[in-house]
Structures are given as C-alpha cells and as structure tokens.
Amino acid sequence: MNPDFWNEKFLAATNLYGVEPNTYFKDKIDQLSPGKLLLPGEGEGRNALYAASCGWSIEAIDQSEVAKNTALSHAKKFGLSFNYHVCDIQKFIPEIACYDALGLIYFHLPKDIIETVYTKLAKSLKTGGKLIVEGFGKNQLQYTSGGPKNIDMLYELKNLKSMLPNFYWEEEFDGIIELNEGTGHVGKAHVIRLLGIKIS
C-alpha cells in the first residue's frame, strides 16, 4: 500500500475521477433504502457525496489524506457529512454485520492481500446486505482508460466470485464499456460488475 503515490496523484489532478458518482454505483444505490454504507478506497468522495445526499450514513476509507481533504471540502460545500478514515485497509477493523451496503468501486488491491481484505469487508455486511462491485478486468491492459498496470491486481470474474462465497449474485457483467469519469477514467474499458446479496 502506498499513500505517497495516491497523495501525489490527487495533488496533480483534483477531481481525478470526476465529481459525479460512478454510474453503476448510482444506479444500484438508487434502488435501495438508505442505511449504513461502507466505501473503501473512496478517494475524493464522489460516491460518498452522492449516497449522503440520498440519506445514507457512510463510512469512507482511503489511504490518501489529500483525497480526504478534497472529499470533506466538497461535503461542506453541499451541506453533507460522512465519516472518513485515512488508513491502510489492512489495519481497518470494521464491525461485523454492521452495514446495509458495501461498495467496492475500482478498489483494486495486491494479489497477496485482496482475499483477506475482501473477506473482512464482506463480514461487515448484514445478512441481506447488498454488495456493489465495479473494477477493471484483466483485458484492461489493452486499453488506456485507467487502472493498475499489474495484471495480478485486475479482476477475473470467476476468481472474484470465489473470494466472496456467501453471496447470491443478482447481476454479473464482464465486458467492455465506455468510461467518462474525470481525467482518470476515460475511454473504452474492460470492467467486471457484480451485484450481490449476502446470504449468510
């Protein structure tokens, strides 16, 4: 995990991934009744800001202090609030069965920690809670629209689902979309999307 890397990226381009929420996240959160929402890797707060405007109580996490400051500045501007923790996700200990929804939006992690972290985060969801995932698939290396350059940090649908066994998958997508999120995600992209409900 490298907070300096992300601090430098967010200093170089404020609103790197735009100010609007991720399209898939927005579509799914709009279908849910507001409750408690966990958003790891939340960056500059675009998804947290939208969810807060819909009445959700939010815990946002990121390793970038710069991103947090931008997120809270936007929140103050719009009269919104949410909790924002700056920490290494490996050190974050969420309460078990606490959240009604969990959003993993472009929350890519190194191969050696992803399963442990995702398992921990999944345990923080209540039974019946919703999991919303969008991230880059392994064919993203063919495109220039963003994402990790390390193939081990990119998603493969079957493997991703195997890390999260206690879910009923309501939606699955593995294909090419057109991204238009700030300057950081622009153009054709290979993405994986999952919408799941926790069953145990």
C-alpha positions as CSV (number, residue, x, y, z in Angstrom):
1,M,0.0,0.0,0.0
2,N,1.4,3.4,-1.0
3,P,-0.2,6.6,0.4
4,D,2.5,8.8,-1.1
5,F,1.6,7.5,-4.6
6,W,-2.0,8.4,-4.2
7,N,-1.4,11.7,-2.5
8,E,0.8,12.7,-5.4
9,K,-1.9,11.6,-8.0
10,F,-4.7,13.6,-6.2
11,L,-2.4,16.7,-5.8
12,A,-1.6,16.6,-9.5
13,A,-5.3,16.5,-10.6
14,T,-8.1,17.4,-8.2
15,N,-11.3,15.5,-9.0
16,L,-9.2,12.9,-10.8
17,Y,-12.2,10.6,-11.3
18,G,-14.8,13.4,-11.6
19,V,-17.3,14.7,-9.1
20,E,-20.3,12.6,-10.3
21,P,-20.8,9.1,-8.8
22,N,-19.8,6.0,-10.6
23,T,-22.7,5.2,-13.0
24,Y,-23.2,1.6,-11.8
25,F,-22.9,2.5,-8.2
26,K,-25.5,5.3,-8.6
27,D,-27.9,3.0,-10.4
28,K,-27.8,0.4,-7.7
29,I,-27.8,2.7,-4.7
30,D,-30.9,4.5,-6.1
31,Q,-32.8,1.2,-5.8
32,L,-32.0,0.7,-2.1
33,S,-33.5,2.2,1.0
34,P,-30.9,4.3,2.8
35,G,-29.0,2.7,5.7
36,K,-25.3,2.3,6.6
37,L,-22.8,2.2,3.8
38,L,-19.1,1.2,3.7
39,L,-17.0,2.7,0.9
40,P,-13.3,1.5,0.9
41,G,-10.9,3.2,-1.5
42,E,-13.3,6.2,-1.7
43,G,-10.7,8.7,-2.9
44,E,-12.1,12.2,-3.4
45,G,-15.6,11.2,-2.3
46,R,-17.7,11.2,-5.4
47,N,-19.7,8.1,-4.4
48,A,-19.9,9.1,-0.7
49,L,-21.2,12.5,-1.6
50,Y,-24.0,11.1,-3.8
51,A,-25.0,8.5,-1.2
52,A,-25.0,11.1,1.6
53,S,-27.3,13.3,-0.5
54,C,-29.7,10.3,-0.6
55,G,-29.7,9.9,3.1
56,W,-27.1,7.2,3.7
57,S,-24.9,7.1,6.8
58,I,-21.4,6.5,5.4
59,E,-18.0,5.2,6.5
60,A,-15.4,6.1,3.8
61,I,-11.9,4.8,3.8
62,D,-8.8,5.7,1.8
63,Q,-5.0,5.9,2.3
64,S,-4.8,9.5,0.9
65,E,-5.0,12.5,3.2
66,V,-5.2,14.7,0.1
67,A,-8.2,12.8,-1.2
68,K,-9.9,13.0,2.2
69,N,-9.4,16.8,2.4
70,T,-11.0,17.2,-1.1
71,A,-13.9,15.0,-0.2
72,L,-14.7,16.8,3.0
73,S,-14.3,20.2,1.3
74,H,-17.0,19.1,-1.2
75,A,-19.2,17.8,1.6
76,K,-19.0,21.1,3.4
77,K,-19.8,23.0,0.3
78,F,-23.0,20.9,-0.2
79,G,-24.0,20.7,3.4
80,L,-23.3,17.0,3.6
81,S,-21.4,14.9,6.1
82,F,-19.9,11.4,6.4
83,N,-17.1,9.7,8.3
84,Y,-13.8,9.4,6.5
85,H,-10.9,7.3,7.8
86,V,-7.4,7.6,6.4
87,C,-5.6,4.3,7.0
88,D,-4.2,1.2,5.5
89,I,-7.2,-1.0,4.7
90,Q,-5.3,-3.9,6.3
91,K,-5.5,-2.1,9.6
92,F,-9.1,-1.1,9.4
93,I,-11.3,-3.3,11.6
94,P,-15.0,-2.9,10.6
95,E,-17.8,-4.0,12.9
96,I,-19.2,-7.4,11.9
97,A,-22.7,-7.4,10.4
98,C,-22.9,-3.6,10.7
99,Y,-23.6,-2.3,7.2
100,D,-26.6,-2.4,4.8
101,A,-24.4,-1.9,1.7
102,L,-20.8,-2.2,0.7
103,G,-19.4,-0.5,-2.4
104,L,-16.1,-1.8,-4.0
105,I,-15.7,0.7,-6.8
106,Y,-12.3,0.4,-8.5
107,F,-10.9,-0.9,-5.2
108,H,-8.0,-2.9,-6.6
109,L,-5.6,-4.5,-4.2
110,P,-2.4,-6.5,-4.5
111,K,-2.8,-10.2,-5.0
112,D,-1.3,-11.2,-1.7
113,I,-3.9,-9.3,0.4
114,I,-7.1,-9.0,-1.7
115,E,-8.8,-12.1,-0.5
116,T,-8.1,-11.4,3.2
117,V,-9.3,-7.8,2.9
118,Y,-12.4,-8.7,0.8
119,T,-13.4,-11.4,3.3
120,K,-13.1,-9.0,6.2
121,L,-15.2,-6.4,4.4
122,A,-17.8,-8.9,3.4
123,K,-18.2,-9.9,7.1
124,S,-19.1,-6.3,7.9
125,L,-22.3,-6.6,5.8
126,K,-25.5,-7.6,7.4
127,T,-27.3,-10.7,6.1
128,G,-29.4,-9.4,3.3
129,G,-27.0,-6.5,2.7
130,K,-26.0,-5.5,-0.8
131,L,-22.5,-5.6,-2.4
132,I,-21.9,-3.4,-5.4
133,V,-18.7,-4.0,-7.3
134,E,-17.1,-2.4,-10.4
135,G,-13.5,-2.7,-11.3
136,F,-11.2,-3.4,-14.2
137,G,-10.9,-6.8,-15.7
138,K,-7.6,-8.4,-16.9
139,N,-8.1,-7.3,-20.5
140,Q,-7.9,-3.7,-19.3
141,L,-4.2,-3.9,-20.1
142,Q,-5.2,-3.5,-23.8
143,Y,-6.8,-0.1,-23.0
144,T,-5.5,3.3,-21.9
145,S,-8.6,4.4,-19.8
146,G,-7.0,3.8,-16.4
147,G,-6.4,1.1,-13.8
148,P,-3.4,-0.8,-12.4
149,K,-0.8,-1.9,-14.9
150,N,-0.1,-5.1,-12.9
151,I,-2.3,-7.9,-14.2
152,D,-2.4,-9.6,-10.8
153,M,-4.4,-6.6,-9.5
154,L,-7.1,-6.8,-12.2
155,Y,-10.3,-8.8,-11.8
156,E,-11.3,-12.1,-13.2
157,L,-15.0,-12.8,-12.7
158,K,-14.9,-16.4,-11.6
159,N,-12.0,-15.7,-9.2
160,L,-13.6,-12.6,-7.7
161,K,-16.8,-14.6,-7.0
162,S,-14.8,-17.4,-5.4
163,M,-13.4,-14.9,-2.8
164,L,-17.0,-13.9,-1.8
165,P,-18.8,-17.3,-1.3
166,N,-21.6,-16.1,0.9
167,F,-23.5,-14.1,-1.7
168,Y,-26.3,-14.7,-4.2
169,W,-25.3,-12.9,-7.3
170,E,-28.2,-10.9,-8.8
171,E,-26.1,-9.4,-11.6
172,E,-22.9,-10.2,-13.3
173,F,-21.1,-8.4,-16.1
174,D,-17.8,-9.0,-17.8
175,G,-17.3,-6.8,-20.9
176,I,-16.4,-3.5,-22.5
177,I,-17.9,-0.2,-21.5
178,E,-17.1,3.5,-22.3
179,L,-15.8,5.3,-19.2
180,N,-16.1,9.1,-18.7
181,E,-15.0,9.7,-15.1
182,G,-12.9,12.9,-14.8
183,T,-9.5,12.6,-16.4
184,G,-8.5,9.4,-14.7
185,H,-11.0,7.0,-16.3
186,V,-11.7,8.0,-20.0
187,G,-12.4,5.7,-23.0
188,K,-13.1,2.1,-23.6
189,A,-12.5,-0.2,-20.7
190,H,-12.8,-3.9,-19.7
191,V,-14.8,-4.0,-16.5
192,I,-16.3,-6.5,-14.1
193,R,-19.5,-5.7,-12.3
194,L,-21.2,-7.7,-9.6
195,L,-24.4,-7.0,-7.6
196,G,-24.8,-9.5,-4.7
197,I,-27.0,-10.0,-1.7
198,K,-25.3,-11.5,1.4
199,I,-27.0,-14.8,2.3
200,S,-25.0,-15.7,5.5
